[in-house]
Amino acid sequence: MAVTWHGPVWVAGVVIYVLGTAFMALGANLQRYSFSKEKERLLAEQRPKFNQPLFMLGFVTFASAGVFLSLALIFASQTLLAPMILFIFVFNAVFARIFHAEQWHWHRDGVATALVMVGVLMCEMTAPTDNESRTAKEFVDLYATTSFIVFVAMWCSFTGGVLATRRWILNQVGGDVEKLTERWKISFMKMSYGAMAGALGAMCITLTKSVFELIISQVDNHGFVGLFTSPLLYTIGAIVVCCYVMQMKWTVDNLEASSALIAIPTQTVTEEITAMFGGILYFQDYTKFSIVGGVVFGVGNLLAVSSLVVLAYYQVQHKTEAEKEDETSAFKLDGPASPASYDGISTRSVSTDEEFCQLDIHGASDSESFGKK
């Protein structure tokens, strides 16, 4: 018999999810901070990432937050929680200012963040809140539905397409990314890490939701003994573990390979959209929407995602402008190089009084010796 939870229980799920996204953003920024600090060390002194205390702290924080965040799926529907994944990037902006001194402009970044919040709120107001558990038989029946097949086909097509394109690009340069010259290929390679991490993260969310529903159903129907008599539960659980390990690997590679201003938005948007489709198609939450509610949910989701993309664009723009200002300041401070230095010749500027005196003395002695001759 399926169990449905009603009432304000979903609020607990929302609170857990928001806290989880905050700590995931903290963990990601600790890893990124560790990478940046390590680059300041001499090349011979640089340590592997798993020997860096700050990286390990960030990694454990990120992984633990992911586990904690998944507990929200016990209390709320996946469709309700999925839009709040976008809060990872919002919290990322906060921690990026703390750890990396990145700029924040209220008239642009603040407005974009506010629009993300409005979009998420529109989704939360219209998404189904009831958390329905299914029996093992109902799950088997669910896997035969058209909506489930569509979701799996979409996920496999997306991840397969990303991996195939990566392989095609790498084959052109013999596996050496540094040899890439075309801008779109460089951008794709950087964004592919976030895309894969996001897709795997969303699949983890979807399958973890399945595991929790199966656990609740087995205990309700068969007692705790039921936890040891369901092959389906252990099969899905094993797939969740594999997806989670792969997600962690792609996430670490993502933070190491590209700027967090590119890495975090790509992963966040991919995970949010995929998880949303998981709730709507896999768990068939589309049957619980009214026409008006479905339209408001769609518009809110579109507003939140597009605002996050704009926010990411502004932050990349801020970073580019800051780098240009630093280059200009360094040029004014150091001055242009002398003509000889452009030819690779080291010149010595004679500017001090002492050096002029030495030059005169040598000149006089040379003249005297010439006169004697």
C-alpha positions as semicolon CSV with decimal commas, in nm:
position;residue;x (nm);y (nm);z (nm)
1;M;0,000;0,000;0,000
2;A;0,139;0,339;-0,101
3;V;0,178;0,607;0,163
4;T;0,117;0,976;0,095
5;W;0,245;1,247;0,329
6;H;0,032;1,561;0,351
7;G;0,057;1,885;0,539
8;P;0,358;2,106;0,605
9;V;0,610;1,818;0,603
10;W;0,741;1,948;0,269
11;V;0,864;2,263;0,448
12;A;1,125;2,050;0,626
13;G;1,238;1,925;0,285
14;V;1,274;2,280;0,156
15;V;1,480;2,391;0,460
16;I;1,709;2,087;0,435
17;Y;1,759;2,147;0,063
18;V;1,847;2,515;0,102
19;L;2,101;2,435;0,376
20;G;2,245;2,158;0,159
21;T;2,297;2,390;-0,139
22;A;2,470;2,644;0,089
23;F;2,721;2,387;0,213
24;M;2,775;2,250;-0,138
25;A;2,867;2,601;-0,253
26;L;3,099;2,635;0,048
27;G;3,268;2,304;-0,034
28;A;3,314;2,399;-0,400
29;N;3,473;2,732;-0,306
30;L;3,708;2,569;-0,054
31;Q;3,831;2,335;-0,329
32;R;3,874;2,626;-0,569
33;Y;4,053;2,830;-0,300
34;S;4,290;2,539;-0,242
35;F;4,372;2,520;-0,614
36;S;4,444;2,893;-0,631
37;K;4,668;2,884;-0,323
38;E;4,857;2,583;-0,453
39;K;4,939;2,766;-0,777
40;E;5,118;3,032;-0,569
41;R;5,369;2,772;-0,448
42;L;5,684;2,685;-0,640
43;L;5,624;2,419;-0,903
44;A;5,845;2,169;-0,720
45;E;5,649;2,227;-0,397
46;Q;5,299;2,190;-0,540
47;R;5,109;1,894;-0,394
48;P;4,852;1,658;-0,548
49;K;4,500;1,774;-0,473
50;F;4,425;1,494;-0,228
51;N;4,731;1,600;-0,025
52;Q;4,597;1,954;0,014
53;P;4,416;2,000;0,350
54;L;4,190;2,277;0,218
55;F;4,093;2,069;-0,084
56;M;4,010;1,770;0,135
57;L;3,802;1,990;0,365
58;G;3,613;2,128;0,065
59;F;3,570;1,783;-0,089
60;V;3,431;1,632;0,232
61;T;3,204;1,934;0,285
62;F;3,072;1,912;-0,073
63;A;3,015;1,536;-0,057
64;S;2,855;1,547;0,289
65;A;2,628;1,832;0,183
66;G;2,513;1,624;-0,114
67;V;2,417;1,338;0,118
68;F;2,246;1,574;0,362
69;L;2,062;1,749;0,080
70;S;1,922;1,417;-0,044
71;L;1,736;1,372;0,287
72;A;1,499;1,646;0,171
73;L;1,359;1,396;-0,082
74;I;1,200;1,206;0,206
75;F;0,979;1,504;0,289
76;A;0,906;1,676;-0,043
77;S;0,849;1,595;-0,407
78;Q;1,145;1,611;-0,646
79;T;0,964;1,858;-0,872
80;L;0,925;2,094;-0,574
81;L;1,293;2,070;-0,477
82;A;1,457;2,073;-0,822
83;P;1,436;2,453;-0,886
84;M;1,615;2,522;-0,557
85;I;1,931;2,364;-0,699
86;L;1,986;2,709;-0,852
87;F;2,056;2,841;-0,503
88;I;2,398;2,674;-0,528
89;F;2,509;2,947;-0,767
90;V;2,354;3,220;-0,553
91;F;2,545;3,096;-0,247
92;N;2,852;3,051;-0,468
93;A;2,850;3,425;-0,540
94;V;2,849;3,495;-0,164
95;F;3,137;3,260;-0,086
96;A;3,331;3,373;-0,393
97;R;3,333;3,725;-0,252
98;I;3,456;3,596;0,086
99;F;3,728;3,361;-0,039
100;H;3,827;3,515;-0,372
101;A;3,737;3,885;-0,327
102;E;3,518;3,878;-0,638
103;Q;3,317;4,192;-0,700
104;W;2,942;4,220;-0,651
105;H;2,742;4,493;-0,826
106;W;2,398;4,540;-0,676
107;H;2,247;4,715;-0,977
108;R;2,319;4,413;-1,201
109;D;2,415;4,111;-0,990
110;G;2,158;4,200;-0,726
111;V;1,873;4,235;-0,977
112;A;1,965;3,908;-1,151
113;T;1,978;3,727;-0,816
114;A;1,640;3,874;-0,716
115;L;1,490;3,746;-1,043
116;V;1,632;3,399;-0,974
117;M;1,458;3,410;-0,635
118;V;1,129;3,522;-0,793
119;G;1,146;3,243;-1,050
120;V;1,217;2,979;-0,785
121;L;0,932;3,115;-0,572
122;M;0,692;3,083;-0,867
123;C;0,798;2,719;-0,902
124;E;0,760;2,651;-0,529
125;M;0,410;2,801;-0,523
126;T;0,280;2,577;-0,801
127;A;0,483;2,253;-0,777
128;P;0,313;1,948;-0,619
129;T;0,405;1,916;-0,250
130;D;0,263;1,573;-0,168
131;N;0,531;1,309;-0,131
132;E;0,390;0,976;-0,246
133;S;0,575;0,649;-0,189
134;R;0,534;0,352;-0,422
135;T;0,556;-0,021;-0,372
136;A;0,814;-0,232;-0,555
137;K;0,542;-0,351;-0,794
138;E;0,434;0,006;-0,866
139;F;0,796;0,094;-0,946
140;V;0,821;-0,194;-1,189
141;D;0,500;-0,071;-1,354
142;L;0,643;0,282;-1,358
143;Y;0,949;0,167;-1,553
144;A;0,722;0,048;-1,833
145;T;0,553;0,387;-1,882
146;T;0,621;0,608;-2,183
147;S;0,720;0,906;-1,966
148;F;0,992;0,704;-1,790
149;I;1,131;0,578;-2,123
150;V;1,133;0,937;-2,257
151;F;1,324;1,059;-1,950
152;V;1,587;0,783;-1,975
153;A;1,623;0,841;-2,351
154;M;1,672;1,216;-2,296
155;W;1,932;1,159;-2,026
156;C;2,127;0,900;-2,227
157;S;2,115;1,116;-2,541
158;F;2,247;1,420;-2,355
159;T;2,530;1,246;-2,168
160;G;2,620;1,031;-2,468
161;G;2,628;1,338;-2,692
162;V;2,856;1,527;-2,452
163;L;3,098;1,233;-2,419
164;A;3,101;1,166;-2,795
165;T;3,171;1,532;-2,875
166;R;3,451;1,542;-2,616
167;R;3,610;1,232;-2,772
168;W;3,580;1,381;-3,122
169;I;3,747;1,706;-3,015
170;L;4,026;1,532;-2,824
171;N;4,099;1,297;-3,113
172;Q;4,169;1,600;-3,333
173;V;4,450;1,719;-3,104
174;G;4,586;1,383;-2,992
175;G;4,428;1,414;-2,650
176;D;4,614;1,738;-2,566
177;V;4,358;2,007;-2,474
178;E;4,630;2,274;-2,476
179;K;4,655;2,240;-2,856
180;L;4,295;2,353;-2,911
181;T;4,271;2,688;-3,089
182;E;3,904;2,722;-3,186
183;R;3,714;2,914;-2,921
184;W;3,394;2,706;-2,933
185;K;3,588;2,384;-2,881
186;I;3,775;2,528;-2,584
187;S;3,447;2,652;-2,434
188;F;3,275;2,319;-2,496
189;M;3,555;2,123;-2,326
190;K;3,535;2,348;-2,018
191;M;3,155;2,337;-2,001
192;S;3,141;1,960;-2,060
193;Y;3,273;1,894;-1,709
194;G;2,986;2,087;-1,553
195;A;2,733;1,934;-1,792
196;M;2,836;1,578;-1,700
197;A;2,853;1,654;-1,327
198;G;2,508;1,816;-1,342
199;A;2,350;1,530;-1,537
200;L;2,496;1,269;-1,301
201;G;2,390;1,475;-0,999
202;A;2,034;1,497;-1,127
203;M;2,026;1,121;-1,188
204;C;2,153;1,072;-0,831
205;I;1,868;1,288;-0,701
206;T;1,611;1,098;-0,907
207;L;1,735;0,752;-0,812
208;T;1,788;0,850;-0,447
209;K;1,425;0,956;-0,441
210;S;1,339;0,609;-0,572
211;V;1,549;0,444;-0,298
212;F;1,381;0,645;-0,023
213;E;1,035;0,567;-0,157
214;L;1,119;0,196;-0,177
215;I;1,260;0,194;0,178
216;I;0,947;0,360;0,317
217;S;0,723;0,125;0,120
218;Q;0,912;-0,190;0,221
219;V;0,908;-0,095;0,592
220;D;0,538;-0,004;0,581
221;N;0,437;-0,327;0,406
222;H;0,686;-0,585;0,537
223;G;0,854;-0,428;0,839
224;F;1,231;-0,386;0,861
225;V;1,274;-0,735;0,721
226;G;1,148;-0,592;0,392
227;L;1,474;-0,396;0,358
228;F;1,658;-0,725;0,297
229;T;1,407;-0,885;0,061
230;S;1,390;-0,633;-0,225
231;P;1,639;-0,693;-0,512
232;L;1,508;-0,377;-0,681
233;L;1,610;-0,167;-0,379
234;Y;1,970;-0,292;-0,389
235;T;1,993;-0,262;-0,768
236;I;1,886;0,103;-0,765
237;G;2,106;0,167;-0,459
238;A;2,414;0,033;-0,643
239;I;2,340;0,257;-0,943
240;V;2,307;0,558;-0,709
241;V;2,651;0,490;-0,555
242;C;2,812;0,460;-0,901
243;C;2,648;0,782;-1,023
244;Y;2,751;0,967;-0,706
245;V;3,116;0,861;-0,732
246;M;3,123;0,964;-1,099
247;Q;2,955;1,295;-1,015
248;M;3,223;1,371;-0,753
249;K;3,499;1,298;-1,005
250;W;3,347;1,521;-1,274
251;T;3,283;1,795;-1,015
252;V;3,646;1,798;-0,898
253;D;3,768;1,796;-1,260
254;N;3,518;2,074;-1,333
255;L;3,653;2,304;-1,061
256;E;4,012;2,229;-1,159
257;A;3,969;2,265;-1,536
258;S;3,773;2,589;-1,559
259;S;3,682;2,904;-1,373
260;A;3,410;2,863;-1,112
261;L;3,223;3,140;-1,296
262;I;3,178;2,889;-1,579
263;A;3,191;2,563;-1,384
264;I;2,922;2,627;-1,123
265;P;2,652;2,777;-1,353
266;T;2,693;2,497;-1,611
267;Q;2,665;2,226;-1,348
268;T;2,380;2,398;-1,163
269;V;2,162;2,464;-1,468
270;T;2,217;2,115;-1,610
271;E;2,134;1,952;-1,276
272;E;1,825;2,166;-1,219
273;I;1,674;2,105;-1,562
274;T;1,749;1,731;-1,558
275;A;1,616;1,686;-1,203
276;M;1,302;1,879;-1,296
277;F;1,237;1,647;-1,589
278;G;1,306;1,353;-1,358
279;G;1,029;1,465;-1,124
280;I;0,785;1,551;-1,401
281;L;0,843;1,249;-1,629
282;Y;0,994;0,978;-1,409
283;F;0,758;1,029;-1,113
284;Q;0,477;1,157;-1,338
285;D;0,425;1,480;-1,145
286;Y;0,287;1,632;-1,464
287;T;-0,044;1,463;-1,370
288;K;-0,060;1,676;-1,052
289;F;-0,039;2,016;-1,221
290;S;-0,337;2,229;-1,310
291;I;-0,315;2,411;-1,642
292;V;-0,249;2,746;-1,473
293;G;-0,008;2,588;-1,225
294;G;0,186;2,421;-1,505
295;V;0,219;2,749;-1,697
296;V;0,332;2,942;-1,387
297;F;0,582;2,666;-1,301
298;G;0,724;2,670;-1,654
299;V;0,752;3,051;-1,667
300;G;0,909;3,061;-1,320
301;N;1,163;2,796;-1,411
302;L;1,250;2,977;-1,734
303;L;1,287;3,307;-1,545
304;A;1,511;3,152;-1,280
305;V;1,739;2,971;-1,528
306;S;1,771;3,268;-1,767
307;S;1,841;3,507;-1,477
308;L;2,113;3,274;-1,350
309;V;2,271;3,266;-1,697
310;V;2,264;3,649;-1,703
311;L;2,415;3,658;-1,354
312;A;2,695;3,425;-1,466
313;Y;2,756;3,644;-1,773
314;Y;2,784;3,957;-1,559
315;Q;3,029;3,789;-1,321
316;V;3,249;3,670;-1,607
317;Q;3,235;4,026;-1,743
318;H;3,337;4,167;-1,403
319;K;3,633;3,931;-1,387
320;T;3,744;4,020;-1,741
321;E;3,725;4,392;-1,665
322;A;3,919;4,345;-1,341
323;E;4,193;4,151;-1,522
324;K;4,220;4,426;-1,786
325;E;4,247;4,691;-1,513
326;D;4,522;4,491;-1,343
327;E;4,713;4,462;-1,671
328;T;4,676;4,835;-1,736
329;S;4,793;4,919;-1,384
330;A;5,094;4,689;-1,418
331;F;5,185;4,849;-1,753
332;K;5,168;5,201;-1,609
333;L;5,370;5,097;-1,305
334;D;5,648;4,911;-1,488
335;G;5,647;5,113;-1,809
336;P;5,708;4,977;-2,159
337;A;6,009;4,758;-2,216
338;S;6,319;4,908;-2,381
339;P;6,387;4,830;-2,748
340;A;6,680;4,608;-2,657
341;S;6,466;4,399;-2,427
342;Y;6,231;4,320;-2,716
343;D;6,529;4,156;-2,891
344;G;6,600;3,947;-2,585
345;I;6,903;4,162;-2,483
346;S;6,936;4,265;-2,122
347;T;7,026;4,635;-2,093
348;R;7,149;4,815;-1,788
349;S;7,016;5,165;-1,731
350;V;7,276;5,418;-1,613
351;S;7,084;5,654;-1,396
352;T;7,248;5,701;-1,057
353;D;7,515;5,960;-0,973
354;E;7,750;5,684;-0,864
355;E;7,726;5,509;-1,198
356;F;7,792;5,837;-1,383
357;C;8,101;5,894;-1,169
358;Q;8,229;5,547;-1,245
359;L;8,174;5,611;-1,615
360;D;8,376;5,939;-1,598
361;I;8,662;5,776;-1,411
362;H;8,687;5,493;-1,661
363;G;8,664;5,741;-1,944
364;A;8,947;5,954;-1,801
365;S;9,174;5,659;-1,745
366;D;9,114;5,541;-2,100
367;S;9,206;5,887;-2,235
368;E;9,524;5,903;-2,029
369;S;9,638;5,561;-2,145
370;F;9,569;5,664;-2,505
371;G;9,780;5,982;-2,460
372;K;10,071;5,786;-2,319
373;K;10,064;5,560;-2,618
